[in-house]
C-alpha cells in the first residue's frame, strides 16, 4: 500500500506487514536533508570541471578530461534520481575546457563569469571541481609456495576532489569541500595472463573513481529519499485487531478512532500500545508535535527502549523539517 502526505516532508509509505507476536512493521521513505542549503527555488545547476592537468606537468590532457568530466556527470545524474526536487533537466554539464583564471581572478571569485553563464543557460547554481588529485599504486605478486603457483594482482586508486558550490544569484559560496576516497581492485588465480586480461583497465578504474566521487558528493549537497522502518501494535484486544485491519486498508484515521479510546486504559500495556500507534499515525499525517506527544505518553505508560528510540527519531525529523523546507 502507498500513502502520501505532503507537509514539509514528503512521505511515501510502503507497508511490509510482518507479524511478530504483537508488532507489524512497514517502511516509509523520508527525505534526508542535505548538509548545505541550496535554495529550493533554483532554476538550473551547472557542473564545471576546472581540472585538466592530471599529471601536474602543465600539459592539458584533453582525452582524460573528457572521460573524467563525463563520469562526473553520470554520477550526478544518478545521484539526482534519489532527490525529490532535482532531475536531469535541471542539470547542465559544461564539458568544454575552462581556464581557471576565468573563474578565479587574483584568488577571488569572478562573478562576471558566472553571470554570463546565467545569462546563457539560466543557471543560478554552479558546482565547480577546482582540482582532482589521483594517486595510483598497483602491482603483481607470485606465491611460489603453492602448487600450482598462485598469482595476485592489485590496483589502488586514491582520489581527492576539491569541490565548490556557488549561488550565482546571491553571489554566495555555499560549500567548499574536499572529498577523499580510496578504491581497490584485486584478483588472484593460477594464470597471470588470464588475470591481466580480465582485470579492469586503468581507464575503467579512473571512470569508477570519478563516478563515485560525484555520486557521493551529491549525497552531501542534495536532499535524498531515505528508507526507514516503523512499527505499530496490532494485538491486545479485539479492537486492536480491528484497527490493524483498517491500517492494512490505508484507513489510519479509522484506526486512530479506535486507538484513542484506549489511551487511558487501566491496562497500561494496552494504553502504551494505543498511544504508540497514535504517534505513528500522527507522523504519517506530518504532525510531528502530536506524534511526539503520543510517543511520550506511550513511554510514560511503559518505558520501552523501542519507544524511547522512536521519540528521538521524531524529534530529529521535526528538527530536520526546517532544513528541508529551505531546500525544497
N, C-alpha and C positions, 0 to 999 in steps of 0.2 A: 504494500500500500504506500501511497505517497501523500504527504500533507505539506502544503506550502504556507508559510506565514511570513509576511514582509513587515518588519518593524525595526528598521535599522539593520538588523541581521536578516539575511535570507536563510530560511531553514527548510531543508528538504528532508523529509523523514522516510526512511525505507525500513519497514518493520521486518525483523527476522525473529519470529517468536520461537523461543527455545525453553520449554518448561524445565524448571529446576526446583522441585518442591513447591515453592510459593512465588517464584520470581520469573518473569519473562523479560527478555532483552530485545532491544531493537537498535538500529543505527540511525544517527542523524548526521547530516552534513552541515557543519557550521562554517562560518568564514573566519579564518585566522588573519588578523590584521598584519599589514606589512610593518617592517621595522622603521620605515621612513614614511613621511606623509606626502605622497604625490597627490596633488589636488584631484578630486574625483571629477571635476568639470573639464578636464583636459580634452583637447581635440585629437592630436596625434603625437606619437612618440617617435623620435628618430634615434637610431643607433649609429654611432660614428666610431670607427676604429682608426686611431692615430698611430698604431704600431705597424711599421713596415720594414724595420731594420732588425730582423730577428737574430742575426748573427753578431750584432753590435760592431759591424765593420764599415759603417757609413755607406752601405750599399743597399738600395731598395730591392727587396725580394718580391717582385710583383706576383709571381705564381703562388708563393706561400701566403702572401697577403690575401689573395682571393679565396684560398682554401680556408684560412683561419676565419675570415670575415663571414664566409658562407656558413660555417659550422656554428659560429656565434649566433647568427641569425636564426638558424634552425632551432638552437637551444632556447632562444627567447620565444619563438613561435610555439614550441611545445610547452614552455612554461606558462604562456598566456592561456592555454586551454584549461588550466585549473584556476583561472582568475575570473571572477564574476563580471567585471566591468571592462575587460580588455579582450579583443580578438585580433586576428591577423590584419584586419582592415585598419586598426588603429596604429599599426607598427610600420615604420618606414626604415628600410635598411640602406644606408648610404654606402654603396660599395665602391665608390671612387677613392683613389688615394687622396688623403687630406694632409696638407702641410700643417704640422703642429703650430707653427708660427701664426697661422690664421686663427687658431682657437685661443692661443695664449700669447699675448703681446707683452714682452718685458715682464714675464711671470704673473701677469694679470689676465683676467678673462676678457676676451674680445667679444663683447655683447653684440657688436655690429654684425659679426659673422653669424651669430645665432638669429638675430633679427632678420637677416637675409634668408636664412633657412625657413623661418616662419612665414615670410612673405611668399616664398616659392612653393612650400609644401604644406603650409598650415600647421607646422609642428610647434607646440608650445612646451614640450618636454624633450630634453636631449640626454641620452645615455651615452657617455663617452668612455672608450677604452683608452686611457692615457698611455699605458705601457703593458707589454706582456713579456714575462721572463720565462723561458723554457730551459730546463736542465735535464739532459738525457744521460742515463747510465745503463749500460747493457753488457751482456757477456754470455759466455758458454763455459760449461764445466763438464768434465768426464769423470765418472766413477769407475776406476779400474778394478775395484774390489768386488764388483758384481759380475755375474755371468748370465747372459751376455752383458757387455759393458753398457752402462746406462748414461745417457746424456741429459744435461739440464741447461735450458736456455731461458734467459730473463731479460726484461726491459723495465726500467723505472723512469717515469717522467714526472719531474717536479714542475709545477706551474704556479706563477704568481701573476694575477691580473689586477691592474690598478684602475678602479672604476671611479667615475664621477657622474653625478646626475644633476642637471640644471633645470630650473624653472625659468624658461625664456621670458615669459610674460612679466613675472615678478622680479626677474634678474636675481635669482637666489640660487645658491649652491645647496641642494637638498641632501646630497650624500657624497662622501668620499670614503672609499673602502678598498682594502687590499684583500683580495681573495687568494687563498693558498690551498693547494691540494697536491697529493701525490697519487698517481695511478701506476699499478704494477701489473705486468703481464708475465706469465711464466708457463713453462711446459716441460715435461720430461718424457723420455722414451729411449728405445734402443737404436733408433736410426736418426743421426744428426741431420741427414739430408731431408728426411720427412719432416722433422721438427722445423727446420728452416723454411721449408716450402709452405707449411701450414701456419707459421707464426705471422701475426699481423705485421704489415709493413710499418715503417716509421711514420709515413704519411697518415696511415689509418690511425695510429696512436695519437698523432697530433690532432686529427679530427675529433677523436673521442675526448681528449683533454679539453679542447675548446668548447665542444658541445656541452659537456657537463659543467664547465665554468659558467656559461651563460644560463643554463638551466638552474643551477644552484643560486646564482645571483638573483634570478627572477623571483625566487622564493623570499629573498630579503626585501625586495622593493615593491612587490605586488601582493595584495591580499589574496589568500588562497582558500579554496574549499578544503575542509578537513573532516574526516570521518571520526565520529565519536560514538561510544556506546552508552545507552541509557537503559534503565531498568524500571519496572513497576511491579507491584504486588498484585497477584490475581486471585489469591485464595485467602481464607479466613472465615468466611461465611458465604451463604448463598448469594447475597447481594454483591459481594466482591467478585464472585464468578460471573454474575450478570454484567457487572461493569467491565470486566475483561472482554466479554463478548462484544460489547459496544466499542471498545477500543479497537478490536480487530476489524470493525466496520468503519473506522475513522471517526467514530462519534465520541470524541473526547468530552464534549460538552455534556452529553447524556451521562457518560461515566462519572463526570465530576459531580453531577447532581446526586448520584448515589454515594460517592465517597464523602461528600461534605456532611452527610447525616451521621458519620461515624468518627468525626474528628475529636469528639469529646466522649467517646465510648468508654465505659467502665473497664473494658479490657484494653489495657494500654498498648498491647501489641497490635490490636485492630486499629486503634486510634493512630498509632505511629504509621502504620501502613497506609491508612487513608490520607493522612497529611502528606506523606511522601509522594503518593500518586498525584495529589493536587499540585504539588510542587512541579512534577514533571509536566502535567497538563498546562500549568501556567508558563513554563519555559517554552513549550511548543507554540503558545499564543504570542510569545515575545514579551510577556510581562514578567520581568526579572525581579521586581520588587515583591510581587506576590509569590513568585517561585521561592525566593529566599525566605520569606516569612513562613511558608508552609514547610519548607525543609527544616527550618529551625524548630517549628512546632513538633515535627516528627522526631527530631533529636531529643527534645525535652521529654517526650513520652518514652522513647527507647534510645539510649546512647549507643548507636551502632556506628562502626567505622565507615561503612558504606555511605551513611547519611552525612557524616562529618565531611567526607571527601566530596560529596555532591554539593554541599554548601559552599565549599571552596571553589568548585567548578563554576557555580552560578555567580558568585561574587566576581570571579575572574572574567566571565563572559560579560557581565554588566560593565566592568571597567573597560573591556576591550570595545564595547559598543560605541563609546565616544570616539575612539580612534577610527573605527570602521566608517562611522558616519562622515568623517572628513575625507575618507579615501574612496568612497563610492559615489 
